[in-house]
Amino acid sequence: MVLQSLLALSAVLGLFALMVWAMRRFQQHTGNNMPRDFKVVQRIHIDNKNSIVEIRHRGAHYLLGLSPGGLTQLRPDQTLPLSEATAAELPDETT
């Protein structure tokens, strides 16, 4: 009975070790496929649950708000010209 229990325990531990090895190998494989032009420039923590992240991707900068409710783009990319609709919404700075 003891021998049977030890064999069952070693089989379970062996399966666990095999799963851990497979997970580590899979994580290393997926990490190499990340685009090299994607970079987190900076992250500012507002509180324990909310933060602001600046991301650079292919020369464009994005400012994102992260919260438990999801992801929100806080401002459009600075490198893109303003559309006529967006420019009409902005106040006139000449006054």
MARBA-3410 file (N, C-alpha, C, O; in Angstrom, 1 decimal):
95
0.8,-1.2,0.0,0.0,0.0,0.0,0.9,1.3,0.0,0.6,2.2,-0.7 ~ 1.9,1.3,0.8,2.8,2.4,0.9,3.6,2.6,-0.4,3.7,3.7,-0.9 ~ 4.0,1.5,-1.0,4.7,1.5,-2.3,3.8,2.1,-3.4,4.2,2.9,-4.2 ~ 2.6,1.7,-3.4,1.6,2.2,-4.4,1.4,3.7,-4.2,1.2,4.4,-5.2 ~ 1.3,4.2,-3.0,1.1,5.6,-2.7,2.3,6.4,-3.1,2.2,7.5,-3.7
3.5,5.9,-2.9,4.7,6.6,-3.3,4.8,6.6,-4.9,5.3,7.6,-5.4 ~ 4.4,5.6,-5.5,4.5,5.6,-7.0,3.4,6.6,-7.5,3.7,7.3,-8.5 ~ 2.3,6.7,-7.0,1.3,7.6,-7.4,1.7,9.1,-7.1,1.5,10.0,-8.0 ~ 2.4,9.3,-6.0,2.9,10.6,-5.6,4.0,11.0,-6.6,4.0,12.2,-7.1 ~ 4.9,10.1,-6.9,6.0,10.4,-7.9,5.4,10.7,-9.3,5.9,11.5,-10.0
4.4,10.0,-9.7,3.7,10.2,-11.0,3.1,11.6,-11.0,3.2,12.3,-12.0 ~ 2.4,12.0,-10.0,1.8,13.4,-9.9,2.9,14.4,-9.9,2.8,15.4,-10.7 ~ 3.9,14.3,-9.2,5.0,15.3,-9.1,5.7,15.3,-10.5,6.2,16.4,-10.9 ~ 5.9,14.2,-11.2,6.5,14.2,-12.5,5.6,14.9,-13.5,6.2,15.7,-14.3 ~ 4.3,14.7,-13.4,3.4,15.5,-14.3,3.5,17.0,-14.0,3.5,17.8,-15.0
3.6,17.3,-12.8,3.7,18.7,-12.4,5.0,19.4,-12.9,5.0,20.5,-13.5 ~ 6.1,18.6,-12.8,7.4,19.1,-13.3,7.3,19.3,-14.8,7.9,20.2,-15.4 ~ 6.7,18.3,-15.5,6.5,18.4,-17.0,5.7,19.6,-17.4,6.0,20.3,-18.4 ~ 4.7,19.9,-16.6,3.8,21.1,-17.0,4.6,22.4,-16.7,4.5,23.3,-17.5 ~ 5.4,22.5,-15.7,6.2,23.7,-15.4,7.2,23.9,-16.5,7.4,25.0,-16.9
7.9,22.8,-16.9,8.9,22.9,-18.0,8.2,23.4,-19.3,8.8,24.3,-20.0 ~ 7.0,22.8,-19.6,6.3,23.2,-20.8,5.9,24.7,-20.8,6.0,25.4,-21.8 ~ 5.4,25.1,-19.6,5.0,26.5,-19.5,6.2,27.5,-19.7,6.0,28.5,-20.4 ~ 7.3,27.2,-19.1,8.5,28.0,-19.2,9.0,28.1,-20.7,9.3,29.1,-21.2 ~ 9.0,27.0,-21.3,9.4,26.9,-22.7,8.5,27.7,-23.6,8.9,28.4,-24.5
7.2,27.6,-23.4,6.2,28.3,-24.2,6.3,29.8,-23.9,6.2,30.6,-24.9 ~ 6.5,30.3,-22.7,6.7,31.7,-22.4,7.9,32.3,-23.0,7.9,33.4,-23.5 ~ 9.0,31.6,-23.1,10.2,32.0,-23.7,10.0,32.1,-25.2,10.5,33.1,-25.9 ~ 9.2,31.2,-25.8,9.0,31.2,-27.2,8.1,32.4,-27.6,8.4,33.0,-28.7 ~ 7.1,32.7,-26.9,6.2,33.8,-27.2,6.9,35.2,-27.0,6.6,36.2,-27.6
7.8,35.2,-26.0,8.5,36.5,-25.8,9.4,37.0,-26.9,9.6,38.2,-27.1 ~ 9.9,36.1,-27.7,10.7,36.4,-28.9,9.9,37.0,-30.0,10.5,37.6,-30.9 ~ 8.6,36.8,-30.0,7.8,37.3,-31.1,7.3,38.7,-31.0,6.5,39.2,-31.8 ~ 7.6,39.4,-29.9,7.2,40.7,-29.6,7.8,41.7,-30.6,9.0,41.5,-30.9 ~ 7.1,42.6,-31.2,7.7,43.6,-32.1,8.8,44.4,-31.4,8.6,44.9,-30.3
9.8,44.6,-32.1,10.9,45.4,-31.5,10.7,46.9,-31.5,11.4,47.6,-30.8 ~ 9.7,47.3,-32.3,9.5,48.8,-32.4,8.4,49.2,-31.4,8.0,50.4,-31.4 ~ 8.0,48.3,-30.5,7.0,48.6,-29.4,7.8,48.8,-28.1,8.5,48.0,-27.7 ~ 7.6,50.0,-27.5,8.3,50.3,-26.2,7.5,51.1,-25.3,6.8,52.1,-25.7 ~ 7.5,50.7,-24.0,6.8,51.5,-23.0,7.8,52.5,-22.5,8.9,52.2,-22.0
7.5,53.8,-22.8,8.5,54.9,-22.5,8.5,55.2,-21.0,9.5,55.3,-20.4 ~ 7.3,55.4,-20.4,7.2,55.6,-19.0,5.8,55.2,-18.5,4.9,55.1,-19.2 ~ 5.8,55.0,-17.2,4.5,54.6,-16.5,4.4,55.4,-15.2,5.3,55.4,-14.4 ~ 3.3,56.1,-15.0,3.1,56.9,-13.8,1.9,56.3,-13.1,0.8,56.1,-13.6 ~ 2.1,55.9,-11.8,1.1,55.3,-11.0,0.3,56.4,-10.3,0.9,57.2,-9.6
-1.0,56.5,-10.6,-1.9,57.5,-10.0,-2.2,57.0,-8.6,-2.1,57.7,-7.6 ~ -2.7,55.7,-8.4,-2.9,55.1,-7.2,-2.7,53.6,-7.4,-2.1,53.2,-8.4 ~ -3.2,52.8,-6.4,-3.0,51.3,-6.5,-3.6,50.7,-7.8,-3.1,49.7,-8.2 ~ -4.7,51.3,-8.3,-5.4,50.6,-9.4,-5.3,51.4,-10.7,-5.6,50.8,-11.8 ~ -4.9,52.6,-10.7,-4.9,53.5,-11.9,-3.5,53.9,-12.3,-2.7,54.3,-11.4
-3.2,54.0,-13.6,-1.9,54.5,-14.0,-2.0,55.1,-15.4,-3.0,54.8,-16.1 ~ -1.0,55.8,-15.7,-0.9,56.4,-17.1,0.4,55.9,-17.7,1.4,55.8,-17.1 ~ 0.3,55.4,-19.0,1.4,54.8,-19.6,1.6,55.5,-21.0,0.7,55.7,-21.7 ~ 2.9,55.9,-21.2,3.3,56.4,-22.5,3.9,55.3,-23.3,4.9,54.7,-22.9 ~ 3.4,55.0,-24.5,3.9,53.9,-25.4,4.4,54.5,-26.7,3.7,55.4,-27.3
5.5,54.0,-27.2,6.0,54.4,-28.6,5.9,53.2,-29.5,6.4,52.1,-29.1 ~ 5.3,53.3,-30.6,5.2,52.2,-31.6,5.3,52.8,-33.0,4.5,53.6,-33.4 ~ 6.4,52.4,-33.7,6.6,52.8,-35.0,6.7,54.4,-35.2,6.1,54.9,-36.1 ~ 7.3,55.0,-34.2,7.5,56.5,-34.3,6.3,57.3,-33.7,6.5,58.5,-33.6 ~ 5.2,56.6,-33.4,4.1,57.3,-32.8,4.0,57.1,-31.3,4.4,56.1,-30.8
3.6,58.2,-30.6,3.5,58.1,-29.2,2.1,58.1,-28.8,1.2,58.8,-29.3 ~ 1.7,57.2,-27.8,0.4,57.1,-27.3,0.4,57.3,-25.8,1.2,56.7,-25.1 ~ -0.6,58.0,-25.3,-0.8,58.2,-23.9,-2.0,57.4,-23.5,-3.1,57.8,-23.9 ~ -1.9,56.4,-22.6,-3.0,55.5,-22.3,-3.3,55.6,-20.8,-2.4,55.7,-20.0 ~ -4.6,55.6,-20.4,-5.0,55.4,-19.1,-5.4,54.0,-18.8,-6.2,53.5,-19.5
-4.8,53.4,-17.7,-5.1,52.0,-17.4,-5.9,52.1,-16.0,-5.4,52.7,-15.1 ~ -7.0,51.4,-16.0,-7.8,51.3,-14.8,-8.5,49.9,-14.7,-8.4,49.2,-15.7 ~ -9.1,49.6,-13.6,-9.8,48.3,-13.6,-10.9,48.2,-14.6,-11.3,47.1,-15.0 ~ -11.5,49.3,-15.0,-12.5,49.4,-16.0,-12.0,49.2,-17.4,-12.8,48.9,-18.3 ~ -10.7,49.2,-17.7,-10.2,49.0,-19.0,-9.1,50.0,-19.4,-8.4,50.6,-18.5
-8.9,50.2,-20.7,-7.9,51.0,-21.3,-8.5,52.2,-22.0,-9.5,52.0,-22.7 ~ -8.0,53.4,-21.8,-8.5,54.6,-22.5,-7.3,55.4,-23.1,-6.3,55.6,-22.4 ~ -7.5,55.8,-24.4,-6.5,56.6,-25.0,-6.7,58.0,-24.5,-7.8,58.6,-24.7 ~ -5.8,58.7,-23.8,-6.0,60.0,-23.2,-5.8,61.1,-24.2,-6.4,62.2,-24.1 ~ -4.9,61.0,-25.2,-4.7,62.0,-26.2,-4.3,61.4,-27.5,-3.7,60.3,-27.5
-4.6,62.0,-28.6,-4.2,61.4,-29.9,-2.7,61.6,-30.1,-2.0,62.3,-29.3 ~ -2.2,60.9,-31.0,-0.7,60.9,-31.3,-0.3,62.3,-31.7,-1.0,62.9,-32.5 ~ 0.8,62.8,-31.2,1.3,64.1,-31.5,1.8,64.2,-32.9,1.9,65.3,-33.4 ~ 2.3,63.1,-33.4,3.0,63.2,-34.7,2.0,63.3,-35.9,2.3,63.7,-37.0 ~ 0.7,63.0,-35.6,-0.3,63.1,-36.7,-0.9,64.5,-36.7,-1.1,65.1,-35.6
-1.2,65.1,-37.9,-1.8,66.4,-38.0,-3.3,66.3,-37.4,-3.9,65.3,-37.6 ~ -3.7,67.4,-36.9,-5.1,67.5,-36.4,-6.1,67.5,-37.6,-5.9,68.2,-38.6 ~ -7.2,66.8,-37.4,-8.2,66.8,-38.5,-9.0,68.1,-38.3,-8.9,68.7,-37.3 ~ -9.8,68.4,-39.4,-10.6,69.6,-39.3,-11.6,69.5,-38.2,-11.9,70.6,-37.6 ~ -12.2,68.4,-38.0,-13.2,68.2,-36.9,-12.6,68.4,-35.5,-13.2,69.1,-34.7
-11.4,67.9,-35.3,-10.7,68.1,-34.0,-10.3,69.6,-33.9,-10.4,70.1,-32.8 ~ -9.8,70.2,-34.9,-9.3,71.6,-34.9,-10.5,72.5,-34.6,-10.4,73.5,-33.9 ~ -11.7,72.2,-35.1,-12.9,73.0,-34.8,-13.3,72.9,-33.4,-14.0,73.9,-32.9 ~ -13.0,71.9,-32.7,-13.4,71.7,-31.3,-12.5,72.4,-30.3,-12.9,72.7,-29.2 ~ -11.2,72.8,-30.8,-10.3,73.4,-29.9,-10.6,74.9,-29.9,-11.0,75.5,-30.8
-10.4,75.5,-28.7,-10.6,77.0,-28.6,-9.5,77.8,-29.4,-8.4,77.3,-29.6 ~ -9.9,78.9,-29.8,-9.0,79.8,-30.6,-8.0,80.4,-29.6,-8.4,81.0,-28.6 ~ -6.7,80.2,-29.9,-5.7,80.7,-29.0,-5.2,82.1,-29.3,-4.3,82.6,-28.7 ~ -5.8,82.7,-30.3,-5.3,84.0,-30.8,-5.9,85.2,-29.9,-5.5,86.3,-30.0 ~ -6.9,84.9,-29.1,-7.6,85.9,-28.3,-6.8,86.2,-27.1,-7.2,87.1,-26.3
END
